[in-house]
Amino acid sequence: MAFTQTDRDTLAGNIATGVLSARFSDGREVRYQDVNGMIKALALIDGELSAASPTSTPRFSFATFPRW
């Protein structure tokens, strides 16, 4: 399953409020045994989202020095 930012936000919000279940964008509902399981799932989602996001274009800057 590909997770979405909405899935991540839902899970993070449920962790913050102590709700031990989450309904994801594909309709699945998951009930966790404890918050530790939810935190592990959140880390998994974060990893998948960061791997799927495009990398930013490198930016360069050049130092300028005054002429004496």
Phi and psi restraints in degrees (value plus and minus 20) as a CYANA .aco file:
   2 ALA   PHI    -109.9   -69.9
   2 ALA   PSI     104.3   144.3
   3 PHE   PHI    -105.4   -65.4
   3 PHE   PSI     134.1   174.1
   4 THR   PHI    -133.7   -93.7
   4 THR   PSI     147.7   187.7
   5 GLN   PHI     -82.4   -42.4
   5 GLN   PSI     -52.6   -12.6
   6 THR   PHI     -83.5   -43.5
   6 THR   PSI     -61.9   -21.9
   7 ASP   PHI     -79.1   -39.1
   7 ASP   PSI     -64.0   -24.0
   8 ARG   PHI     -83.0   -43.0
   8 ARG   PSI     -65.3   -25.3
   9 ASP   PHI     -84.6   -44.6
   9 ASP   PSI     -59.5   -19.5
  10 THR   PHI     -81.5   -41.5
  10 THR   PSI     -68.3   -28.3
  11 LEU   PHI     -84.5   -44.5
  11 LEU   PSI     -63.7   -23.7
  12 ALA   PHI     -83.1   -43.1
  12 ALA   PSI     -60.2   -20.2
  13 GLY   PHI     -84.4   -44.4
  13 GLY   PSI     -59.8   -19.8
  14 ASN   PHI     -87.8   -47.8
  14 ASN   PSI     -56.5   -16.5
  15 ILE   PHI     -81.8   -41.8
  15 ILE   PSI     -64.3   -24.3
  16 ALA   PHI     -83.7   -43.7
  16 ALA   PSI     -52.3   -12.3
  17 THR   PHI    -117.7   -77.7
  17 THR   PSI     -24.7    15.3
  18 GLY   PHI      65.9   105.9
  18 GLY   PSI     -10.0    30.0
  19 VAL   PHI     -98.6   -58.6
  19 VAL   PSI     106.5   146.5
  20 LEU   PHI    -114.1   -74.1
  20 LEU   PSI       0.6    40.6
  21 SER   PHI    -157.6  -117.6
  21 SER   PSI     141.1   181.1
  22 ALA   PHI    -167.9  -127.9
  22 ALA   PSI     119.3   159.3
  23 ARG   PHI    -127.5   -87.5
  23 ARG   PSI     101.5   141.5
  24 PHE   PHI    -112.2   -72.2
  24 PHE   PSI     149.7   189.7
  25 SER   PHI     -83.6   -43.6
  25 SER   PSI     -42.1    -2.1
  26 ASP   PHI    -106.8   -66.8
  26 ASP   PSI     -15.3    24.7
  27 GLY   PHI      76.6   116.6
  27 GLY   PSI     -31.6     8.4
  28 ARG   PHI     -90.0   -50.0
  28 ARG   PSI     122.1   162.1
  29 GLU   PHI    -137.5   -97.5
  29 GLU   PSI     110.1   150.1
  30 VAL   PHI    -139.2   -99.2
  30 VAL   PSI     112.2   152.2
  31 ARG   PHI    -129.3   -89.3
  31 ARG   PSI     105.1   145.1
  32 TYR   PHI    -117.4   -77.4
  32 TYR   PSI     132.4   172.4
  33 GLN   PHI     -96.9   -56.9
  33 GLN   PSI     -52.9   -12.9
  34 ASP   PHI    -176.4  -136.4
  34 ASP   PSI     152.8   192.8
  35 VAL   PHI     -86.2   -46.2
  35 VAL   PSI     -51.4   -11.4
  36 ASN   PHI     -79.5   -39.5
  36 ASN   PSI     -60.1   -20.1
  37 GLY   PHI     -84.2   -44.2
  37 GLY   PSI     -56.8   -16.8
  38 MET   PHI     -88.5   -48.5
  38 MET   PSI     -59.2   -19.2
  39 ILE   PHI     -85.5   -45.5
  39 ILE   PSI     -59.2   -19.2
  40 LYS   PHI     -84.0   -44.0
  40 LYS   PSI     -61.7   -21.7
  41 ALA   PHI     -84.4   -44.4
  41 ALA   PSI     -59.0   -19.0
  42 LEU   PHI     -83.2   -43.2
  42 LEU   PSI     -60.9   -20.9
  43 ALA   PHI     -83.7   -43.7
  43 ALA   PSI     -59.4   -19.4
  44 LEU   PHI     -82.5   -42.5
  44 LEU   PSI     -65.9   -25.9
  45 ILE   PHI     -83.3   -43.3
  45 ILE   PSI     -64.0   -24.0
  46 ASP   PHI     -78.8   -38.8
  46 ASP   PSI     -61.9   -21.9
  47 GLY   PHI     -83.5   -43.5
  47 GLY   PSI     -63.3   -23.3
  48 GLU   PHI     -87.2   -47.2
  48 GLU   PSI     -60.1   -20.1
  49 LEU   PHI     -87.7   -47.7
  49 LEU   PSI     -59.3   -19.3
  50 SER   PHI     -91.0   -51.0
  50 SER   PSI     -53.2   -13.2
  51 ALA   PHI     -90.5   -50.5
  51 ALA   PSI     -50.2   -10.2
  52 ALA   PHI    -104.6   -64.6
  52 ALA   PSI     -39.7     0.3
  53 SER   PHI    -100.6   -60.6
  53 SER   PSI     121.9   161.9
  54 PRO   PHI     -87.2   -47.2
  54 PRO   PSI     127.4   167.4
  55 THR   PHI     -96.0   -56.0
  55 THR   PSI     130.5   170.5
  56 SER   PHI     -96.9   -56.9
  56 SER   PSI     134.9   174.9
  57 THR   PHI     -92.5   -52.5
  57 THR   PSI     110.9   150.9
  58 PRO   PHI     -82.4   -42.4
  58 PRO   PSI     121.1   161.1
  59 ARG   PHI    -133.3   -93.3
  59 ARG   PSI     120.7   160.7
  60 PHE   PHI    -138.4   -98.4
  60 PHE   PSI     126.9   166.9
  61 SER   PHI    -154.4  -114.4
  61 SER   PSI     130.2   170.2
  62 PHE   PHI    -140.3  -100.3
  62 PHE   PSI     117.2   157.2
  63 ALA   PHI     -93.9   -53.9
  63 ALA   PSI     123.1   163.1
  64 THR   PHI    -137.0   -97.0
  64 THR   PSI     120.6   160.6
  65 PHE   PHI    -142.7  -102.7
  65 PHE   PSI     123.0   163.0
  66 PRO   PHI     -90.1   -50.1
  66 PRO   PSI     128.9   168.9
  67 ARG   PHI    -104.8   -64.8
  67 ARG   PSI     114.9   154.9
